[in-house]
Amino acid sequence: MKLGVAGLGRAFTLMLPTFRAHPAVELVAAADPRPEACRRFQAEFGARIHPTVEALCDDPDVEAVYVATPHPFHAAHARAAAARGKHVLVEKPMAVTLAECDAMIEGAAKARVRLVVGHSHSFDAPIARAREIIAGGSLGRVRMASALNYTDFLYRPRRPEELDTAQGGGVLFSQAAHQVDVVRRLVGERVASVRASAGAWDPARATEGAYAAHLVFETGAFASIAYSGYGHFDSDELCGGIGELGQSKEDAQGAGRRALAGLDAQAEAAMKAARNYGGANETQPPAAIAHQHFGFVIVSCERGDVRPMPTGVFVYGDETRRFEPLPAPEIPRREVIDEFVRAIESGNPAPHDGAWARETLAVCLAMLTSARENREIAR
């Protein structure tokens, strides 16, 4: 698959080990406003550089486009690719509004191309294995799920729009998309109602940095999800000391805040650019010793609980407990490309297609509305 990349920022950096190693991918072109990133991409892959995403989509050698531009541009860039007959892999969140999602889905259908939304952590192998165990039926129906994650998300270098909720900034777009995807995948039903609260506790970073929500599914099953990006407690302690990217986690208490101390918005954006692909201080994803994850998750069924972990899946029954180990992945996030390729080759919708991702965004937007209006949102 000859892949063109729209946006060489942090999302691309995290997917780059996958693109390098996956046998089904050849990187052939890119578009990004940062000259240093374009030079690096051209030198590393011998690929073409285009001045705009639209020009990238016009490239006749590009068969599919990976859209990793900032959230407000996902819809326009995905539609541009589809309109030119290119299959589309777009980063989460799918878009910022449901109307944009609908336009993306319509554009892909009209052009008869595949649309897949990822990476989200519902692709992770332990989540997939947990879902298989649940679907096997030996534990009965899912009745409840719990998920929590505490990180330093809000104190990683950000561009101004990443701290503006109206532009898709804050944790209800960037992080809830992961967590909602995970519990939806595990419960396997549509969310019928949402009740949420959200917190924006740092005036200097005035977007939502935390939330808690109660989701009720159509079957009557329910889930509690909670997230904090304020950089105090680190819930990787509950995941065997393994970080989100499957790496061995080192104690770095307060490092994010210290790095940002005294920086204005322009200097912070420059720091982020320098750490991204092609930047002077480029940081690569750490070596993985286990699977990626999104914090503590446990699913309660009628006759047992299931707990995915970075190294495998725990199953707690009426009388026994077992652990199903999973070997560390040879190619991180391989599941994303595998699903994308299968969808293209088969012509069938992917599990993480536009309709799936639209529903996840709908739940995230309902959480935001519920928190702002202090009421339950029926869906």
N, C-alpha and C positions, 0 to 999 in steps of 0.2 A: 504494500500500500504506500503510494507516494504521497507523503503528508506535507502540507504547508502549515506553518505556525503563525497565527495572528496573536502577537504579544509575547515578548521574551522576558517577562517578569518573574515573580516568585512562583506562581503556579507552574510555569514552564520549567523552572529550575527543579521543582519537586517531581515533575513527570519525566525529566530528562534521563535519569537512569533507566526508566522503562523504555523510552524511545531508543536509547543506545543499544539496549540488550535484546529487545524483542525482535525475533526473526521476521515478523510480518510488517515491520515499519522501515521506511526509508525517508529521512528528512531531506526534502528537496528545495524548500523555499521558506522565506519568512518575511514578516513586516513588523517593524517596531520603530517608535520615534527616537530611540537612543542609538546614536551611531556606534558607540562602543559595543553594544550588544550585537548589532548587525555585523560589525567587523569580525567579532568572535565567532558568530554562527557561520558566516561565510568561510572563514578559515578552517573551522573544525569539520564542517560537513561538505565543503565544496559546493555549497548551495547558492541559489539566487536570492538576492535581496530586493524587495519591492518597496516603493515609496509609500504605498497605502495598502490597507487590507483589501480594498476593492481590486487593486492591481494584482495582489496575490491571488485573489479568487479568479482573476482572468487568466492566470497562468495555465496553459493547456496541459502542462506536465503534472499539475497538482490534481490528485484524485479525491483527496479529502482534506478538510481544514480543521485544525485544532484551534478553537477560539478561547484564548486565555487573556483577553484584554480586560480592562476594568469592568466591573459589573454593569454600569449604565450602557456599555457598548455591546453587550452580549447579543441582544436581539438584532440590532442592525447588522452586525458582522455575521451572525449565523444566517440571517436572511440573504445577505449578499452572497454567501457561499452557496446556499441552496439554489438561489436563482440562476447560478452559473453551473448547476449540475454537480456540485461537489457534496459528498457526504460530510456530515458535521459532527464533531465531538466538541462539546462546549463545557467549560468549567461550571461548577456550581457557584452561586445559585444560578439557575437557568436564566433568570432575568430579574428585573426589579418590580415588574407589575404583571398581573395575570393577562392583561391585554397584550403585552409583549410576548408572553408565552404562547398565547393563541396564534399570534402572527407567525411565530417561529414554527409551530406545528403545522399551520396551514401552508407555509412556504415549503417545508420539507415534503409534505404530502403532494402538493402541486407539482413539484419537481421530481417526485418519486425517488428521493434520496433518503438515506437513513440519518436519523438524529438521535444521538446518545448524549446524556448529560453525566459528566463525571470528571474528576474523581470525587466521590463521596465515600465515607467509610462504610457504607452498606455494601460496597464491593468486597470488603476485606474477607479473606478466607475463613477466619473463625466465625464471622457473622453468617456466611453461607453455610458452614457446617452446622452451626446452631439451628439455622432454619431447616436444614435437612432432618435433624434429629426431631424437631418439633413436628414437622410435616409427616414423619413416620408414624405418629399417632400413639406410640406406646405410653406417652405421658399425658394423654388426653388433650383437651382444648387449652389454648392460651387464655388465661384469665387476667394476668397483670404483668406489666413490665416496669422496670425502674432503670434509669440511666442518669449518671451525673458525671460531670467533667469540670475540673478546676485547673486553669492554666494561667499563663501570663499574656494571653492574646492581646489585650489592650495596650500593652507596653512593649510590643515589637514595633520597629520603625514603620510609620504610616505616612501615606500621602493625605492631604487634607480631606479628600472625598471619602476616604476610608473611615473617617470619623464623623461623617455626615449621614445620618439615617436616610434622609431623602434621596441620597445617591447610592443607596445599597450598602452603606457602612454600618459598622457595629455588629454585635454578635447575633442578632436575630436574622441577619441575612447570611453572614459568613459562616457561623458556627451552628446555628440551629438547623441549617440545611443538612449538616452531617447527622445530627442527633435525631431529628425527625425521620430522616431516611432510614436510620438504623432501626428504630422502634417500629416503623411501618413495615419494614422488611420482615422483622421477627414476628410481629403479631399477624401480619398477613391480611389485614382488613382495612377498610376505609375509616378515616377519622370522622366521627359524627359531630363532636362538639369540643370546644377548647376553652379553658379558663387559665389565664396566665397573669403573672406579674413580672415587671422588668425594672432593673435598676440602672441609673446613670449617676454614679456617685462622685465622679471626678470632673469638676468644672473645666479643667484644662483639656479633657477628652470627653466631650459632652454628648456622645452617643451612648446607646445602651451597652453596658459592659457585663450584665448578668441578667438571667431570667430563671423563672421556675414556671412549669406549666403542668396542668392536668389534662390529659387527652382521653376522651371516651370514644371507643370504636363502635361500629354499627352492631357488632355481636354482643356488646355489653362489656367486653374486655376494656381495661383502662391502663394508662401508662402515666407515670410521673417522670418528668425530665427536668434537670437543673444544670445550669452552666454558669460559671464565673470566670471572667478573664482578667481579674484584678491582681493576679500575680502574688497571692499570699500562699494559701495551701495549694499543693500540687497533687492532684488525684492519681498521678502515675505511681504514687506510693501504693495504691490499691491494685496496681496492675503489674506487680512484680518488679517495680523499678525500671520498667521498660517505657520509653517515650512513645509519643504518637506515631513517629516514623519507624518504630520497631527497633530503635537504638537503645543501647545501654545508657541510662539516664544519670547524669552527674548533678550534684547539688549546685544550683546557681541562684540561690535565694536573692531576690532584689536586683539581679543583673540587668534586667530590662529597664527598670526605673533609673538605675545609675547611668546607663548608656545614654538615656534621653535627657538627663539633667542639664538644664541651661540652654537647650536647643529650641529655636523657634521653628515654625512650621516649615519654612523653606529649608533650613538646615536638616530637619528630620527627614524630609522627602529626599534630600541629597544623600543622607546616610543610607536610606533604603535602596536608592538607585545604585550606590556603590557596592552594596551587598548582593545585588541581583546579578543575573547572568551577564558576563562581560564587564562588570564593574571592577573598580580598583581593589575592592575588598570582598570580592565574590565569595560567598559561602555555599558549599555543596551540601546536599543531604548527607547525614552521617551514615556510616555503614550499619546495615540492619542485622540484628541477631535473631529477630523474631518478626511476626507479622505486625502491620500497622493496626492502630486501634483508635477509639475515641472515648476513652475513659471507662469507668465501671458500668457494666450492663448485666442485668439479671432478668430472666423471663420466668414467670411462675405459671406453670400449667396445673391441671387438676391433680396430677399424680407425680409432680416433681418440678424441680427448678433447673434451668439451664443457664450457665454463665460462660460466655465467650471470653477468652483471655488471649494475649498476644502469642502464646505458645500452644494453644489448643482450646478445648472446651470441657468444662466441668459439667457433669450431670448428677444431680442430687435426687435420688429416688426415695421411696418410702422407707427403705431399710439399708440401702447401699449408696455409696458415692463412687463415681468413676471419673477418670480423666482421659480424654481422647487427645493425644498429642498431635500437633501438626508440624511438619518440618519447616524450618525457616525458608522463605521464598527465595528462589534463585534469581528471579526478576521481580522487583517490587512493583506493585500495582499492575501486574500482568493481567489481572482479571478485567481491567478496563479495556485494554486493547483486544483481548480475546472476545469480549462481548461485542465490541464495535465491529470487528472483522466478521464474526458470525452473523451479525445483523446485515452487513453488506452482502455477504455471500449467499445468505438464505433469502434475502428480501423481506424477512419478517421483522416486526417490531422487536426491539431489544427490551429486556426487563427494565432498564433505566432509560426508557425513551422519553419523548417530550411529554406525553400524558402523565407518566410517573412523576417526572420532575415538576410539572405544573402543580400536581396535587401536593407535593412537598412544600412548594412555595406558598400555596394557598393556606396550608397549616401555619407556616411561619408568619404570614401576613395576618392571619386570624389571631395568633399569639400577640402580635404587636397591637392590633386593635383592642383586644381584650385587656391588655395591660394599660393602654391609654384611657379606655372608657370604663374600666373597672366593672366588667360584666362578662358573662359567658357568651361565647359566640357559637351558635348552632350553624352547622354546615349542610 
